[in-house]
């Protein structure tokens, strides 16, 4: 660092949002630097300059019939990629995916089978894979018996969940590929995870220090340890040795404005909202971003600010996972800034009940699952995959 003059992280965030100072400015203390990055319009790179031609690239997508996975498939097709959609239910695929054609191949694949996953990726010569699946499903038509049976299976044997098996299998499918060009340094496996996955394992002291992140409904309830399962799968991917990136979106909200500016951070203290369509765009953006390789980051969007043409500059500012954990000072600086960007007027994520919106909290209204601490557990629990 050329200068050791200190600028408050809060002041710095306000200046950045106003477009007056790039976050890469060296006029602050490194130890106090919050690990967040905003994909604003300044210093953006045209998408064409990052992606180039996509017509020769084949991308595998797991969970392709899910609410986010199907949007990823559409985004890939719109950008000219060849897509291999790996699905478990061909009938469901017919209802939520385009018909197989020149640049879309829909294949049935058991995501709990390492052999099947590796076979599909290798036989179709996939260049990259995007993991959008989970051990659970949001399918509202699944029978109660199937729901209980599948949830029980994951609850008693988390290492056999599709997250634990499938993410590792994708990594194995790309093992042994040598780095022959800069193109080989981009992520080979892009994992859609979730903000909050590390928070159940935080110490009580850390949970108290970051209450606004640790005491939100999904972390407080953590149905069937789904967050722990995701966290374990993340770590398995990091240890695989295959170029990867892991994206952890905050609360998925289909009513939140599409095309809002993304804010990326690290340390798993982010809370907020993001539309699934923006999640799909970010996942597809990462395919050709060498800046994303070896990084885990959270993200939400800010309403009213336009997104950058490319997220490469914002992602490039983030730290590598290999750099080790953040200092508590940096973590608290990041947390303090993230809390100021919460939706609503009260801006108290820890006061929310599962299924309650920030707007309902402001008005003193209950959410769809009841009051905080008495939420309908069955309705709150994620549904098992079909």
N, C-alpha and C positions, 0 to 999 in steps of 0.2 A: 504494500500500500504506500502510495506517495504522500498521503496526508492522513493524519490521525484526528482531524477535527470531527466532532460527533454531531450528527443530525438525528433528532428524534425520529424513530420509525414511523410514528403517527404523522409527523410533519412531512416526512419523505413520501408517504403514501399519498397524501393530499396533493403534493407537488407533482407526483407521477401521474395521478388521475387528471390533473389539469394540463398534462402534456408539456410541462416546463422542464422536466429533468428525467433523463433515461435512468432506469434503475441500476445500470452498470456504472453510474458515477462513482468515482473513487473518494469522494469527500465525506466518508463516514467510517466509523470503527468496524472492522471486520467481525469482531466478536459479537457485536450487537446487531448484525445484519439479519433481518427476518428473511426466512426462505420462502418468498412468494414472488410471483412474476405475473405481470398483466399483459395479455396479448392485445395491446392497443394498436392504433393505426401507425404510430411513429415507428420508424426503422423496420417496417414490415417488408417482407420479400414476396414478390408475386408467386402465386401457387405454381404457375407453369415453370418458374425457375427452380422450384424445389422438386416438383414431381416429374417433370419431363413427360415422356410418353409412357402410358400405362398399359397399352394394348398387348404387350408381350408378357405381362406379369399375371400370375395366377395366385389368388388369395383364398385360403381355406377359412371358413367361418363356422365355428361351433355355436350351438344354440341359435341357429339361423331362423327358427320359427318363433323365437321369443320376441317380446315387444321391442327390445333394443337390437337384438340380432337381425331381425328382419329389416330394420332401418339401416343397419350396417351393410347388408346385402344390396339394398337399393342405392345407397351412397356409392358403393364400389362400382356398380353397373353404370351409374350416371357418370362416373369419372373414367369409364373405359377399361376397367380391370376385368379379367376373367375370374369368375367366382366359382368355387366349389362349396356348396352349402351342405354341411354335414348335419343331418336331421335324424331324429329317432322315430318320428311319426310322419310318414309320407302323406297321409290323408290331411293332416294339419298343414303340411307344406303347400298343398294345393290351394288352401284357402288364404294363406298369408304371403306367399312368394310368387313372383312371376313364373310363367311356364319355363321349363328348361329350354334353353336355346343356344345360340352361338357362343355367348359369353357367360352362361349360367348352367352349371351342372348340379343337380340335386341328388345327393346320395344318402342312403340310409346308413347310419353308423351308430353303433353302441358306444357312447362316450365313457362307459365304464370298462371298455375293452381296449387295453393298450395296443394289442395286435391290430385291431380294426382301424384305430386312429392312425397308426404309423403307416399301415397299408394304403389308406386313402390319400394321405399327404404325399407319400413317395410315388405311388402309381400315377398320380395326377401332376407330379412335378411342381408342387406348390412352392412359391417363392417365400411366402409369409403366411402365418396363421393368426387369426384373431379369435381369442377365446371369449365368447359372450354367454356361455352356458353357466348353469349353477346346479347344485344338488337339489334345488327346489324349482318350482314352476309357478307362474301366475295364471295358470289355466283355470278359469272359474267353473268349467264343466266337469272337472274330475270328481269322481265319486268319493264319498267320505271314507269308504273302506280303503280305496287306493291311497288316499291322502294320508291316513293314519299309518298304513303299512309302510309307505315310502319314508315318511318322516321318522318312524320308529327305526327303520333300517339305518338311516343316516345318523340318528341320535346314538345308537349303540355301536356303530362301526364307522366313525367319521373318515378313517383312512381309506374306506372303500367307496366314499362318495365320488361322484364324477369329477368334482373339483380336484380331489387329491390324486385320482388316477389320470384324468384327462389332460390336465395342464402339463404334468410330467411327460406323458406320452407325446404330446406335441413337441416338447423340447427334444426328446429322443429322436423324433422324426427328422430333425435338422442337425443332429450330431454328426461330426466328421467332415462337415463342409469347411474347406479351407478358405481363408480370406485372400482373394486374388485381386480385388479392386475395392475402391471406396464404397461401392454399392453393397459389398458384403458386410459392411459395418453397420448397416441399418438393422432395426429389430427384426428378428425372424419370428418371434412369438410375442404378440401384443395381448396382454391380459386385461380384461375388464374386471376390476375388483370392486371395492366399495370403500368409501371413507368410513372410518370407525373400526376397521378390522383389528387394529392393535389395542384399542382402548379397553376392552374387557380385561386384558392382562396387565394394565398399568398398576403401579403401586397405589395404595390409598392416598399417599402424599401427592402423587402426580395427579390423581383424579380430582383431588381437592383443589390443586393449583389451576387445573384446566377444567373446571366444573362445567363450563358452557359447551365443552366438547364431549366430556365423559358422561354427563348425566342426561343426554338426549334419549328419546324413547327407544330407538333401535339398539343402542348400546346398553341401556338399562335393562331391557327385556331380553335382548340377544336370543331370540327363539331357537332352541335346539342347537345352540352354539354355532350358528351359521357364520358369525364373524370370525370365530377362532378357526373354523375350517378354511375360510378364505385366506386368513393370515398364514396358515400352514402351507397352503398351496402356493402363495406368493414366495415364501422362503424356498420351497422346493425348486421353483423356477429360477430364482436367483442363483442357487447352488448348481444348476444344470450345466453352466458354462456356455450356453447358447445365447447369442445376442437377444436381448429382451427389452421390453418396457412394460410397466404396470401403471394403469390409470385407475384412480379411485375417485369417481364422481361422488358428490354429496347427494342430497335428496333429489330423486328423479321426479319431475313434475311436468306432466304433459301440458299443463295450462300456463306454465312459465313461458314468457316470450322467446320464440325461436330466433336465433341469430344475435343473441346478446353477447357482450364481451366476456370471454373466459378469463378467470383469475386462477392461476396455478400456484400451489404451495406444497411444502413438504413438512413432514413431522406428524402428520395425521391429526391436525387440530382444526381443520376446516369444517365449517358447517354452512349450509346454504341450499340453494336450489339450482337445478340445471335441467333443461329439456332434453329428453332422450335423443331428439334429432341432433342436438349439438354434441351430445356424447358420441353419437355415430360419426359425426364429422371429425371430431378430435381423434378417434381411434383410427380412422382411415388416413388422416393427416400423418399419423405416426409411422405409417408404412415406409415413407421415404425420408424420414428425419433421422439422420445419424445422431443429431443432438439428443434424441430421446433414448438412445441405447444405454442400458445399464442404469436407468432411473425409475424411481417410483414417485408418483406425484398425485396430489388431490386436485380437484377442480370444481368450480361452480361458475355461474355467470352473473354479471351485473346488468340489470335492465337499464336501457336508455343509452348505453355506450356501444358504438359500432365495433364489431370484431375486426381484428387485423386481417390482411390478405393471407398471411401465413402465421402460424404459431411458432415457427422455428426460433425466432429471437427469444421469445418468452421461455420456451423449453430449454434453450441453450444456456440460460442464466441459472438453471437449477443445478443442484449438486448431484454427483454420482452416488449410487448406493455404496460403492466401494470406499467412499470417503468416511464411512462410519456414521454413527448417530450424531444428531445435532446437539450442541450444548444447550443446557437449560436456558441460558440467556437468550440464545437465538430462537429457541422454541417459544419462549414467552413473548418475545417481540413479534413473532409470526402470529401467535394466538391473539394478542392484543389487537392487531390489525384486522384479523379475520372476523373477530367479534363485532367490530364496527361496521362491517359490510353485511350483517344479517338483515334479512327482510323484516318488515314490520316496524312498529314504533317502540315496543317494549324491548325488542332485541334480546330476548331471554330464552335461548333454545332449551335450557335445562328445565324451564317451566312448562314445556309442551307435553301434552299427552300423545300417545301413539294415535295417529289419525287426525290430529288437530293441526290446523294451519296457523301460521303466525298472525294472520288477520283475525282468526277466531280468538286467539289469545288476547289480542288487542281489545276486542269487543267483549271479552268475558264470556264467550260462548264455548260450549263443549264441542269436542270433535266427534267424528262418526263412531268412535270406539268407546266413548265414555270419558269420565274424569280421569285425571292423572292418578295412577296407582290402582285404578279399578278397571282398566281397559279390558275389553273382551279378548282374552288370550287366544281363543281359537281363531277369531277373525284377524287378530294381529299377526299370527304365525304365518310365515311363508308357506306356500303350498308345494308339495313335492312335485318333481318333474314327471311328466307323462311319458 
